[in-house]
Amino acid sequence: MAEHSNATGQALAQLGADFPRWRFLVSDRGRWWALRGPLPWRALNERDAFDEDTAEGLRTALLAAGEGSEGQDRDQ
């Protein structure tokens, strides 16, 4: 398992707190990922993964897709 810097760990923790329906990881190539699933049948057409070069890019992509505080319980 790859070790992350303190800043990376803090960014992962903050993303997790801000987007609780998603799981976050940084690949061994430094790519940031947001993953969720399995999705319920009524949400199967929704996006279940995002990847970006940075934590901020990932946050921006999630917000642009309508994720965040307003839609947290949409598929639960």
HUQUITA-V694792 format. One record per pair of residues at least 4 apart in sequence whose ideal C-beta (glycine too) atoms are under 6 Angstrom apart, sorted by the first residue. I is the first residue (numbers start at 1). GAP is how many residues later the second one is. D is the distance in Angstrom with one decimal. If there is no record, write none. Layout:
BEGIN
i->I gap->GAP d->D
i->I gap->GAP d->D
END
This chain:
BEGIN
i->2 gap->26 d->5.5
i->4 gap->4 d->3.9
i->4 gap->5 d->5.0
i->8 gap->18 d->6.0
i->11 gap->44 d->4.1
i->12 gap->12 d->5.1
i->15 gap->4 d->5.9
i->15 gap->9 d->4.7
i->16 gap->8 d->5.8
i->19 gap->43 d->5.8
i->19 gap->48 d->5.8
i->21 gap->15 d->5.5
i->22 gap->12 d->4.6
i->22 gap->14 d->5.0
i->23 gap->12 d->4.9
i->24 gap->10 d->5.6
i->25 gap->8 d->5.1
i->26 gap->6 d->5.6
i->27 gap->4 d->4.4
i->31 gap->20 d->5.5
i->32 gap->20 d->5.1
i->32 gap->23 d->5.6
i->32 gap->26 d->4.5
i->33 gap->18 d->4.9
i->34 gap->16 d->4.5
i->34 gap->24 d->5.6
i->35 gap->14 d->5.2
i->36 gap->12 d->5.3
i->37 gap->11 d->4.6
i->39 gap->4 d->4.3
i->39 gap->5 d->5.6
i->39 gap->9 d->5.7
i->40 gap->35 d->5.8
i->43 gap->32 d->4.2
i->50 gap->11 d->4.9
i->52 gap->5 d->3.5
i->52 gap->6 d->4.3
i->52 gap->9 d->5.7
i->53 gap->4 d->5.5
i->62 gap->5 d->4.1
i->63 gap->5 d->5.4
i->66 gap->5 d->5.4
END
